[in-house]
Amino acid sequence: MNESIGAELVYSKVDEIIDRYKEEKTPLMAILEDVSQVYGYLPKDILERISHKTGIPSSKIYGVATFYSFFETKPVGKYVIRICKNTPCHVLGATDVLETVKKELGIKEGETTKDGLFTVEVTSCLGVCGVAPAMMINDVTYGNLNAERIREIFALYR
Ligand code: FES
């Protein structure tokens, strides 16, 4: 497939998503969520396309895309690990959790493993402070973390 045909296909999918919400008064979040589902992240040229097609200023679109931690603006691994660093998790060992995860995967915060399997990020409260320290892998939340439990969890994904 040549590049221009590829780009047309990508944009036709984006345009289809935008059309889906054309009757909505505030369609941006829904569009970004659907585009994110399709591509796994929000590429810059796609954000520009959304701006061009909807008339929403690109500065506003970038603002929303970068504000919410569940939106990615760069390619990520198959599994995105989000480690909570807010106070309840911090007090109960979030720093050790992050260090263990980084050591186990051989990457730093914000990086993706070479095999494209895992990306590590830190985030704010996941809403499960009662089982702090906690992390999410994609949509699944894990609490009461320690080094042993983290290794057991990773074994499920490898
Ligand atoms: S502070 Fe970590 S889950 Fe709430």
Backbone and ligand atoms as CSV (ligand in chain L), in Angstrom:
chain,resi,resn,atom,element,x,y,z
A,1,MET,N,N,0.849,-1.200,0.000
A,1,MET,CA,C,0.000,0.000,0.000
A,1,MET,C,C,0.884,1.249,0.000
A,2,ASN,N,N,0.644,2.198,-0.906
A,2,ASN,CA,C,1.483,3.390,-0.856
A,2,ASN,C,C,0.997,4.347,0.238
A,3,GLU,N,N,1.889,5.306,0.564
A,3,GLU,CA,C,1.636,6.149,1.723
A,3,GLU,C,C,0.361,6.974,1.636
A,4,SER,N,N,0.078,7.525,0.433
A,4,SER,CA,C,-1.087,8.400,0.345
A,4,SER,C,C,-2.386,7.613,0.488
A,5,ILE,N,N,-2.423,6.375,-0.077
A,5,ILE,CA,C,-3.625,5.553,0.100
A,5,ILE,C,C,-3.789,5.209,1.581
A,6,GLY,N,N,-2.646,4.895,2.251
A,6,GLY,CA,C,-2.697,4.591,3.685
A,6,GLY,C,C,-3.273,5.757,4.464
A,7,ALA,N,N,-2.805,6.978,4.147
A,7,ALA,CA,C,-3.287,8.167,4.851
A,7,ALA,C,C,-4.780,8.375,4.612
A,8,GLU,N,N,-5.223,8.129,3.368
A,8,GLU,CA,C,-6.656,8.291,3.066
A,8,GLU,C,C,-7.505,7.326,3.883
A,9,LEU,N,N,-7.009,6.079,4.010
A,9,LEU,CA,C,-7.748,5.093,4.798
A,9,LEU,C,C,-7.843,5.507,6.253
A,10,VAL,N,N,-6.710,5.991,6.797
A,10,VAL,CA,C,-6.677,6.432,8.190
A,10,VAL,C,C,-7.660,7.575,8.381
A,11,TYR,N,N,-7.608,8.556,7.460
A,11,TYR,CA,C,-8.482,9.713,7.617
A,11,TYR,C,C,-9.948,9.351,7.406
A,12,SER,N,N,-10.232,8.382,6.536
A,12,SER,CA,C,-11.642,8.024,6.354
A,12,SER,C,C,-12.196,7.416,7.632
A,13,LYS,N,N,-11.367,6.675,8.368
A,13,LYS,CA,C,-11.816,6.089,9.646
A,13,LYS,C,C,-12.058,7.207,10.672
A,14,VAL,N,N,-11.141,8.181,10.695
A,14,VAL,CA,C,-11.296,9.310,11.624
A,14,VAL,C,C,-12.554,10.111,11.268
A,15,ASP,N,N,-12.745,10.335,9.971
A,15,ASP,CA,C,-13.919,11.101,9.530
A,15,ASP,C,C,-15.217,10.380,9.904
A,16,GLU,N,N,-15.172,9.066,9.804
A,16,GLU,CA,C,-16.342,8.254,10.179
A,16,GLU,C,C,-16.661,8.450,11.680
A,17,ILE,N,N,-15.622,8.468,12.496
A,17,ILE,CA,C,-15.815,8.679,13.943
A,17,ILE,C,C,-16.385,10.076,14.201
A,18,ILE,N,N,-15.826,11.072,13.521
A,18,ILE,CA,C,-16.306,12.450,13.708
A,18,ILE,C,C,-17.784,12.546,13.314
A,19,ASP,N,N,-18.144,11.907,12.217
A,19,ASP,CA,C,-19.551,11.917,11.750
A,19,ASP,C,C,-20.501,11.317,12.778
A,20,ARG,N,N,-20.008,10.303,13.471
A,20,ARG,CA,C,-20.797,9.616,14.494
A,20,ARG,C,C,-21.331,10.599,15.551
A,21,TYR,N,N,-20.566,11.650,15.810
A,21,TYR,CA,C,-20.931,12.576,16.900
A,21,TYR,C,C,-21.303,13.959,16.383
A,22,LYS,N,N,-21.666,14.054,15.104
A,22,LYS,CA,C,-21.904,15.392,14.533
A,22,LYS,C,C,-23.127,16.095,15.127
A,23,GLU,N,N,-24.052,15.319,15.727
A,23,GLU,CA,C,-25.222,15.942,16.355
A,23,GLU,C,C,-24.950,16.367,17.799
A,24,GLU,N,N,-23.832,15.926,18.354
A,24,GLU,CA,C,-23.520,16.237,19.759
A,24,GLU,C,C,-23.062,17.691,19.895
A,25,LYS,N,N,-23.445,18.302,21.038
A,25,LYS,CA,C,-23.016,19.686,21.279
A,25,LYS,C,C,-21.537,19.735,21.656
A,26,THR,N,N,-21.090,18.771,22.452
A,26,THR,CA,C,-19.687,18.727,22.883
A,26,THR,C,C,-19.111,17.342,22.566
A,27,PRO,N,N,-18.743,17.153,21.301
A,27,PRO,CA,C,-18.339,15.800,20.865
A,27,PRO,C,C,-16.879,15.426,21.142
A,28,LEU,N,N,-16.062,16.378,21.603
A,28,LEU,CA,C,-14.618,16.150,21.603
A,28,LEU,C,C,-14.172,14.920,22.402
A,29,MET,N,N,-14.661,14.784,23.629
A,29,MET,CA,C,-14.219,13.641,24.449
A,29,MET,C,C,-14.579,12.321,23.769
A,30,ALA,N,N,-15.798,12.235,23.252
A,30,ALA,CA,C,-16.246,10.992,22.614
A,30,ALA,C,C,-15.392,10.682,21.382
A,31,ILE,N,N,-15.087,11.712,20.600
A,31,ILE,CA,C,-14.256,11.507,19.404
A,31,ILE,C,C,-12.861,11.018,19.818
A,32,LEU,N,N,-12.277,11.686,20.807
A,32,LEU,CA,C,-10.924,11.301,21.233
A,32,LEU,C,C,-10.907,9.877,21.793
A,33,GLU,N,N,-11.954,9.522,22.547
A,33,GLU,CA,C,-12.021,8.157,23.096
A,33,GLU,C,C,-12.091,7.124,21.979
A,34,ASP,N,N,-12.940,7.366,20.982
A,34,ASP,CA,C,-13.094,6.393,19.891
A,34,ASP,C,C,-11.824,6.304,19.035
A,35,VAL,N,N,-11.226,7.455,18.751
A,35,VAL,CA,C,-9.993,7.456,17.954
A,35,VAL,C,C,-8.887,6.715,18.711
A,36,SER,N,N,-8.843,6.957,20.009
A,36,SER,CA,C,-7.864,6.301,20.863
A,36,SER,C,C,-8.040,4.784,20.856
A,37,GLN,N,N,-9.285,4.347,20.866
A,37,GLN,CA,C,-9.589,2.904,20.817
A,37,GLN,C,C,-9.081,2.284,19.521
A,38,VAL,N,N,-9.250,3.011,18.425
A,38,VAL,CA,C,-8.869,2.483,17.118
A,38,VAL,C,C,-7.351,2.454,16.945
A,39,TYR,N,N,-6.661,3.557,17.316
A,39,TYR,CA,C,-5.233,3.665,17.027
A,39,TYR,C,C,-4.328,3.360,18.219
A,40,GLY,N,N,-4.914,3.266,19.422
A,40,GLY,CA,C,-4.107,2.986,20.600
A,40,GLY,C,C,-3.502,4.243,21.206
A,41,TYR,N,N,-3.485,5.338,20.444
A,41,TYR,CA,C,-3.022,6.622,20.950
A,41,TYR,C,C,-3.559,7.705,20.027
A,42,LEU,N,N,-3.196,8.958,20.290
A,42,LEU,CA,C,-3.728,10.072,19.511
A,42,LEU,C,C,-2.585,10.739,18.729
A,43,PRO,N,N,-2.332,10.279,17.508
A,43,PRO,CA,C,-1.246,10.875,16.724
A,43,PRO,C,C,-1.529,12.347,16.388
A,44,LYS,N,N,-0.428,13.116,16.271
A,44,LYS,CA,C,-0.534,14.559,16.031
A,44,LYS,C,C,-1.343,14.873,14.765
A,45,ASP,N,N,-1.076,14.150,13.672
A,45,ASP,CA,C,-1.767,14.477,12.417
A,45,ASP,C,C,-3.264,14.176,12.519
A,46,ILE,N,N,-3.609,13.194,13.357
A,46,ILE,CA,C,-5.038,12.875,13.527
A,46,ILE,C,C,-5.717,13.981,14.338
A,47,LEU,N,N,-5.004,14.500,15.339
A,47,LEU,CA,C,-5.576,15.606,16.132
A,47,LEU,C,C,-5.805,16.820,15.218
A,48,GLU,N,N,-4.869,17.039,14.307
A,48,GLU,CA,C,-5.031,18.147,13.350
A,48,GLU,C,C,-6.246,17.909,12.448
A,49,ARG,N,N,-6.420,16.654,12.044
A,49,ARG,CA,C,-7.565,16.308,11.200
A,49,ARG,C,C,-8.881,16.576,11.955
A,50,ILE,N,N,-8.914,16.199,13.218
A,50,ILE,CA,C,-10.121,16.423,14.030
A,50,ILE,C,C,-10.410,17.923,14.105
A,51,SER,N,N,-9.357,18.707,14.315
A,51,SER,CA,C,-9.520,20.161,14.382
A,51,SER,C,C,-10.071,20.700,13.058
A,52,HIS,N,N,-9.460,20.251,11.968
A,52,HIS,CA,C,-9.870,20.704,10.631
A,52,HIS,C,C,-11.333,20.361,10.340
A,53,LYS,N,N,-11.739,19.137,10.695
A,53,LYS,CA,C,-13.093,18.668,10.363
A,53,LYS,C,C,-14.173,19.216,11.304
A,54,THR,N,N,-13.814,19.457,12.574
A,54,THR,CA,C,-14.838,19.885,13.544
A,54,THR,C,C,-14.845,21.396,13.755
A,55,GLY,N,N,-13.727,22.052,13.406
A,55,GLY,CA,C,-13.619,23.483,13.668
A,55,GLY,C,C,-13.217,23.791,15.102
A,56,ILE,N,N,-12.958,22.736,15.884
A,56,ILE,CA,C,-12.489,22.959,17.269
A,56,ILE,C,C,-11.010,23.347,17.180
A,57,PRO,N,N,-10.595,24.438,17.832
A,57,PRO,CA,C,-9.189,24.858,17.726
A,57,PRO,C,C,-8.239,23.745,18.163
A,58,SER,N,N,-7.139,23.579,17.418
A,58,SER,CA,C,-6.216,22.488,17.759
A,58,SER,C,C,-5.624,22.675,19.147
A,59,SER,N,N,-5.490,23.939,19.612
A,59,SER,CA,C,-4.949,24.155,20.965
A,59,SER,C,C,-5.871,23.530,22.010
A,60,LYS,N,N,-7.181,23.625,21.776
A,60,LYS,CA,C,-8.140,23.032,22.719
A,60,LYS,C,C,-8.044,21.498,22.667
A,61,ILE,N,N,-7.932,20.959,21.463
A,61,ILE,CA,C,-7.844,19.499,21.310
A,61,ILE,C,C,-6.575,18.974,21.984
A,62,TYR,N,N,-5.445,19.650,21.761
A,62,TYR,CA,C,-4.198,19.231,22.417
A,62,TYR,C,C,-4.318,19.345,23.927
A,63,GLY,N,N,-4.982,20.399,24.380
A,63,GLY,CA,C,-5.167,20.602,25.819
A,63,GLY,C,C,-5.893,19.428,26.447
A,64,VAL,N,N,-6.981,18.996,25.805
A,64,VAL,CA,C,-7.763,17.871,26.340
A,64,VAL,C,C,-6.956,16.573,26.234
A,65,ALA,N,N,-6.311,16.365,25.087
A,65,ALA,CA,C,-5.574,15.114,24.853
A,65,ALA,C,C,-4.416,14.939,25.835
A,66,THR,N,N,-3.827,16.052,26.270
A,66,THR,CA,C,-2.682,15.933,27.170
A,66,THR,C,C,-3.086,16.057,28.641
A,67,PHE,N,N,-4.300,16.569,28.913
A,67,PHE,CA,C,-4.728,16.734,30.304
A,67,PHE,C,C,-5.082,15.390,30.941
A,68,TYR,N,N,-5.807,14.565,30.206
A,68,TYR,CA,C,-6.291,13.302,30.773
A,68,TYR,C,C,-5.254,12.199,30.600
A,69,SER,N,N,-4.912,11.548,31.730
A,69,SER,CA,C,-3.845,10.540,31.668
A,69,SER,C,C,-4.254,9.307,30.874
A,70,PHE,N,N,-5.561,9.105,30.660
A,70,PHE,CA,C,-5.970,7.925,29.895
A,70,PHE,C,C,-5.845,8.139,28.386
A,71,PHE,N,N,-5.528,9.355,27.958
A,71,PHE,CA,C,-5.222,9.565,26.542
A,71,PHE,C,C,-3.708,9.536,26.360
A,72,GLU,N,N,-3.259,8.864,25.317
A,72,GLU,CA,C,-1.831,8.807,24.998
A,72,GLU,C,C,-1.607,9.605,23.726
A,73,THR,N,N,-0.536,10.406,23.702
A,73,THR,CA,C,-0.240,11.169,22.494
A,73,THR,C,C,0.992,10.620,21.779
A,74,LYS,N,N,1.501,9.505,22.272
A,74,LYS,CA,C,2.596,8.830,21.563
A,74,LYS,C,C,2.340,7.327,21.616
A,75,PRO,N,N,2.978,6.547,20.730
A,75,PRO,CA,C,2.716,5.108,20.723
A,75,PRO,C,C,3.056,4.477,22.072
A,76,VAL,N,N,2.238,3.552,22.491
A,76,VAL,CA,C,2.472,2.870,23.773
A,76,VAL,C,C,2.460,1.364,23.557
A,77,GLY,N,N,2.878,0.631,24.592
A,77,GLY,CA,C,2.907,-0.821,24.523
A,77,GLY,C,C,1.503,-1.414,24.557
A,78,LYS,N,N,1.454,-2.723,24.339
A,78,LYS,CA,C,0.174,-3.430,24.374
A,78,LYS,C,C,-0.478,-3.273,25.749
A,79,TYR,N,N,0.376,-3.266,26.786
A,79,TYR,CA,C,-0.124,-3.092,28.151
A,79,TYR,C,C,0.449,-1.808,28.746
A,80,VAL,N,N,-0.436,-0.899,29.149
A,80,VAL,CA,C,0.011,0.347,29.771
A,80,VAL,C,C,-0.168,0.220,31.279
A,81,ILE,N,N,0.960,0.321,31.987
A,81,ILE,CA,C,0.950,0.198,33.448
A,81,ILE,C,C,0.915,1.603,34.028
A,82,ARG,N,N,-0.097,1.894,34.830
A,82,ARG,CA,C,-0.200,3.218,35.453
A,82,ARG,C,C,-0.077,3.035,36.964
A,83,ILE,N,N,0.968,3.606,37.520
A,83,ILE,CA,C,1.235,3.447,38.940
A,83,ILE,C,C,0.812,4.709,39.676
A,84,CYS,N,N,-0.045,4.536,40.677
A,84,CYS,CA,C,-0.541,5.690,41.438
A,84,CYS,C,C,0.544,6.227,42.351
A,85,LYS,N,N,0.699,7.565,42.330
A,85,LYS,CA,C,1.725,8.193,43.173
A,85,LYS,C,C,1.109,9.169,44.178
A,86,ASN,N,N,-0.212,9.200,44.306
A,86,ASN,CA,C,-0.823,10.121,45.263
A,86,ASN,C,C,-0.525,9.690,46.708
A,87,THR,N,N,-0.823,10.592,47.643
A,87,THR,CA,C,-0.349,10.409,49.016
A,87,THR,C,C,-0.651,9.043,49.643
A,88,PRO,N,N,-1.897,8.542,49.637
A,88,PRO,CA,C,-2.131,7.240,50.300
A,88,PRO,C,C,-1.250,6.125,49.706
A,89,CYS,N,N,-1.097,6.109,48.403
A,89,CYS,CA,C,-0.243,5.089,47.787
A,89,CYS,C,C,1.234,5.382,48.068
A,90,HIS,N,N,1.585,6.665,48.040
A,90,HIS,CA,C,2.975,7.051,48.309
A,90,HIS,C,C,3.399,6.596,49.705
A,91,VAL,N,N,2.526,6.873,50.680
A,91,VAL,CA,C,2.827,6.519,52.078
A,91,VAL,C,C,2.999,5.004,52.232
A,92,LEU,N,N,2.238,4.236,51.462
A,92,LEU,CA,C,2.275,2.778,51.611
A,92,LEU,C,C,3.200,2.082,50.594
A,93,GLY,N,N,4.051,2.853,49.918
A,93,GLY,CA,C,5.102,2.190,49.130
A,93,GLY,C,C,5.064,2.350,47.626
A,94,ALA,N,N,4.402,3.382,47.116
A,94,ALA,CA,C,4.338,3.562,45.665
A,94,ALA,C,C,5.724,3.706,45.029
A,95,THR,N,N,6.657,4.322,45.766
A,95,THR,CA,C,8.007,4.487,45.211
A,95,THR,C,C,8.662,3.125,45.006
A,96,ASP,N,N,8.480,2.219,45.982
A,96,ASP,CA,C,9.031,0.858,45.838
A,96,ASP,C,C,8.352,0.122,44.686
A,97,VAL,N,N,7.038,0.355,44.530
A,97,VAL,CA,C,6.305,-0.284,43.431
A,97,VAL,C,C,6.901,0.160,42.099
A,98,LEU,N,N,7.095,1.464,41.952
A,98,LEU,CA,C,7.653,1.998,40.700
A,98,LEU,C,C,9.049,1.438,40.446
A,99,GLU,N,N,9.870,1.397,41.489
A,99,GLU,CA,C,11.242,0.879,41.326
A,99,GLU,C,C,11.216,-0.590,40.918
A,100,THR,N,N,10.332,-1.379,41.549
A,100,THR,CA,C,10.231,-2.807,41.209
A,100,THR,C,C,9.791,-2.988,39.755
A,101,VAL,N,N,8.788,-2.219,39.352
A,101,VAL,CA,C,8.272,-2.333,37.980
A,101,VAL,C,C,9.374,-1.963,36.982
A,102,LYS,N,N,10.076,-0.869,37.245
A,102,LYS,CA,C,11.145,-0.426,36.342
A,102,LYS,C,C,12.240,-1.486,36.245
A,103,LYS,N,N,12.591,-2.076,37.401
A,103,LYS,CA,C,13.649,-3.096,37.434
A,103,LYS,C,C,13.196,-4.355,36.689
A,104,GLU,N,N,11.970,-4.771,36.938
A,104,GLU,CA,C,11.442,-5.983,36.285
A,104,GLU,C,C,11.407,-5.840,34.763
A,105,LEU,N,N,11.064,-4.648,34.291
A,105,LEU,CA,C,10.892,-4.446,32.851
A,105,LEU,C,C,12.128,-3.852,32.173
A,106,GLY,N,N,13.056,-3.338,32.974
A,106,GLY,CA,C,14.278,-2.762,32.407
A,106,GLY,C,C,14.024,-1.455,31.670
A,107,ILE,N,N,13.019,-0.698,32.074
A,107,ILE,CA,C,12.727,0.594,31.432
A,107,ILE,C,C,12.477,1.657,32.498
A,108,LYS,N,N,12.507,2.918,32.050
A,108,LYS,CA,C,12.209,4.031,32.958
A,108,LYS,C,C,10.771,4.473,32.762
A,109,GLU,N,N,10.347,5.334,33.697
A,109,GLU,CA,C,9.008,5.927,33.608
A,109,GLU,C,C,8.820,6.604,32.241
A,110,GLY,N,N,7.695,6.353,31.595
A,110,GLY,CA,C,7.400,6.970,30.299
A,110,GLY,C,C,7.920,6.158,29.118
A,111,GLU,N,N,8.649,5.080,29.391
A,111,GLU,CA,C,9.230,4.283,28.298
A,111,GLU,C,C,8.403,3.027,28.019
A,112,THR,N,N,8.698,2.427,26.859
A,112,THR,CA,C,8.043,1.185,26.439
A,112,THR,C,C,9.111,0.124,26.231
A,113,THR,N,N,8.824,-1.103,26.642
A,113,THR,CA,C,9.801,-2.186,26.457
A,113,THR,C,C,10.048,-2.412,24.960
A,114,LYS,N,N,11.231,-2.911,24.640
A,114,LYS,CA,C,11.612,-3.104,23.221
A,114,LYS,C,C,10.661,-4.027,22.475
A,115,ASP,N,N,10.076,-5.004,23.192
A,115,ASP,CA,C,9.147,-5.929,22.525
A,115,ASP,C,C,7.757,-5.316,22.330
A,116,GLY,N,N,7.601,-4.061,22.771
A,116,GLY,CA,C,6.325,-3.366,22.572
A,116,GLY,C,C,5.215,-3.846,23.495
A,117,LEU,N,N,5.590,-4.576,24.548
A,117,LEU,CA,C,4.555,-5.156,25.404
A,117,LEU,C,C,4.099,-4.201,26.513
A,118,PHE,N,N,5.070,-3.555,27.191
A,118,PHE,CA,C,4.706,-2.740,28.359
A,118,PHE,C,C,5.169,-1.285,28.238
A,119,THR,N,N,4.312,-0.367,28.704
A,119,THR,CA,C,4.685,1.038,28.894
A,119,THR,C,C,4.436,1.349,30.367
A,120,VAL,N,N,5.348,2.098,30.988
A,120,VAL,CA,C,5.192,2.448,32.406
A,120,VAL,C,C,4.930,3.931,32.552
A,121,GLU,N,N,3.897,4.260,33.314
A,121,GLU,CA,C,3.577,5.657,33.591
A,121,GLU,C,C,3.184,5.801,35.050
A,122,VAL,N,N,3.308,7.014,35.569
A,122,VAL,CA,C,2.743,7.270,36.893
A,122,VAL,C,C,1.491,8.110,36.691
A,123,THR,N,N,0.582,7.980,37.632
A,123,THR,CA,C,-0.681,8.688,37.477
A,123,THR,C,C,-1.195,9.122,38.841
A,124,SER,N,N,-2.317,9.836,38.836
A,124,SER,CA,C,-2.909,10.228,40.115
A,124,SER,C,C,-3.916,9.166,40.535
A,125,CYS,N,N,-4.584,9.422,41.661
A,125,CYS,CA,C,-5.430,8.429,42.340
A,125,CYS,C,C,-6.294,7.599,41.393
A,126,LEU,N,N,-6.240,6.301,41.589
A,126,LEU,CA,C,-7.012,5.369,40.763
A,126,LEU,C,C,-8.358,5.051,41.405
A,127,GLY,N,N,-8.608,5.637,42.568
A,127,GLY,CA,C,-9.898,5.440,43.239
A,127,GLY,C,C,-9.976,4.156,44.055
A,128,VAL,N,N,-8.831,3.555,44.325
A,128,VAL,CA,C,-8.836,2.330,45.136
A,128,VAL,C,C,-7.844,2.473,46.297
A,129,CYS,N,N,-7.889,3.631,46.963
A,129,CYS,CA,C,-6.924,3.956,48.015
A,129,CYS,C,C,-6.958,2.924,49.147
A,130,GLY,N,N,-8.094,2.257,49.336
A,130,GLY,CA,C,-8.234,1.248,50.401
A,130,GLY,C,C,-7.319,0.056,50.202
A,131,VAL,N,N,-6.814,-0.135,48.976
A,131,VAL,CA,C,-5.894,-1.251,48.733
A,131,VAL,C,C,-4.539,-0.719,48.240
A,132,ALA,N,N,-4.204,0.499,48.687
A,132,ALA,CA,C,-2.917,1.102,48.299
A,132,ALA,C,C,-1.749,0.234,48.803
A,133,PRO,N,N,-0.620,0.231,48.088
A,133,PRO,CA,C,-0.361,0.931,46.831
A,133,PRO,C,C,-0.960,0.176,45.641
A,134,ALA,N,N,-1.346,0.964,44.620
A,134,ALA,CA,C,-2.101,0.360,43.526
A,134,ALA,C,C,-1.547,0.760,42.163
A,135,MET,N,N,-1.894,-0.059,41.167
A,135,MET,CA,C,-1.564,0.275,39.776
A,135,MET,C,C,-2.657,-0.301,38.882
A,136,MET,N,N,-2.693,0.182,37.665
A,136,MET,CA,C,-3.594,-0.398,36.667
A,136,MET,C,C,-2.760,-0.927,35.520
A,137,ILE,N,N,-3.219,-2.033,34.932
A,137,ILE,CA,C,-2.648,-2.487,33.658
A,137,ILE,C,C,-3.820,-2.486,32.693
A,138,ASN,N,N,-3.754,-1.579,31.729
A,138,ASN,CA,C,-4.908,-1.277,30.874
A,138,ASN,C,C,-6.121,-1.002,31.759
A,139,ASP,N,N,-7.189,-1.808,31.692
A,139,ASP,CA,C,-8.395,-1.507,32.468
A,139,ASP,C,C,-8.476,-2.251,33.791
A,140,VAL,N,N,-7.472,-3.025,34.132
A,140,VAL,CA,C,-7.550,-3.848,35.343
A,140,VAL,C,C,-6.736,-3.205,36.468
A,141,THR,N,N,-7.344,-3.101,37.655
A,141,THR,CA,C,-6.678,-2.476,38.801
A,141,THR,C,C,-6.113,-3.560,39.727
A,142,TYR,N,N,-4.911,-3.316,40.214
A,142,TYR,CA,C,-4.276,-4.230,41.169
A,142,TYR,C,C,-3.862,-3.434,42.398
A,143,GLY,N,N,-4.184,-3.975,43.598
A,143,GLY,CA,C,-3.835,-3.289,44.836
A,143,GLY,C,C,-2.979,-4.156,45.743
A,144,ASN,N,N,-2.694,-3.608,46.942
A,144,ASN,CA,C,-1.861,-4.295,47.940
A,144,ASN,C,C,-0.561,-4.805,47.308
A,145,LEU,N,N,0.079,-3.928,46.553
A,145,LEU,CA,C,1.245,-4.368,45.786
A,145,LEU,C,C,2.509,-4.464,46.634
A,146,ASN,N,N,3.278,-5.481,46.333
A,146,ASN,CA,C,4.651,-5.592,46.822
A,146,ASN,C,C,5.441,-6.273,45.698
A,147,ALA,N,N,6.734,-6.420,45.890
A,147,ALA,CA,C,7.580,-6.928,44.796
A,147,ALA,C,C,7.114,-8.305,44.318
A,148,GLU,N,N,6.782,-9.184,45.262
A,148,GLU,CA,C,6.380,-10.545,44.890
A,148,GLU,C,C,5.083,-10.526,44.078
A,149,ARG,N,N,4.137,-9.738,44.572
A,149,ARG,CA,C,2.846,-9.671,43.862
A,149,ARG,C,C,3.013,-9.064,42.462
A,150,ILE,N,N,3.868,-8.086,42.334
A,150,ILE,CA,C,4.100,-7.472,41.020
A,150,ILE,C,C,4.655,-8.509,40.044
A,151,ARG,N,N,5.602,-9.326,40.519
A,151,ARG,CA,C,6.177,-10.364,39.635
A,151,ARG,C,C,5.102,-11.373,39.225
A,152,GLU,N,N,4.226,-11.729,40.169
A,152,GLU,CA,C,3.137,-12.677,39.852
A,152,GLU,C,C,2.185,-12.072,38.806
A,153,ILE,N,N,1.884,-10.796,38.979
A,153,ILE,CA,C,0.977,-10.124,38.034
A,153,ILE,C,C,1.617,-10.081,36.643
A,154,PHE,N,N,2.883,-9.698,36.566
A,154,PHE,CA,C,3.547,-9.614,35.253
A,154,PHE,C,C,3.553,-10.966,34.542
A,155,ALA,N,N,3.677,-12.037,35.326
A,155,ALA,CA,C,3.706,-13.381,34.716
A,155,ALA,C,C,2.404,-13.650,33.954
A,156,LEU,N,N,1.325,-13.015,34.364
A,156,LEU,CA,C,0.039,-13.201,33.685
A,156,LEU,C,C,0.034,-12.547,32.297
A,157,TYR,N,N,0.895,-11.566,32.109
A,157,TYR,CA,C,0.885,-10.783,30.861
A,157,TYR,C,C,1.998,-11.164,29.894
A,158,ARG,N,N,2.916,-12.017,30.355
A,158,ARG,CA,C,4.081,-12.305,29.488
A,158,ARG,C,C,3.858,-13.541,28.637
L,1,FES,S1,S,-4.098,7.349,46.200
L,1,FES,FE1,FE,-3.527,5.600,45.069
L,1,FES,S2,S,-5.421,4.725,44.530
L,1,FES,FE2,FE,-5.981,6.511,45.582
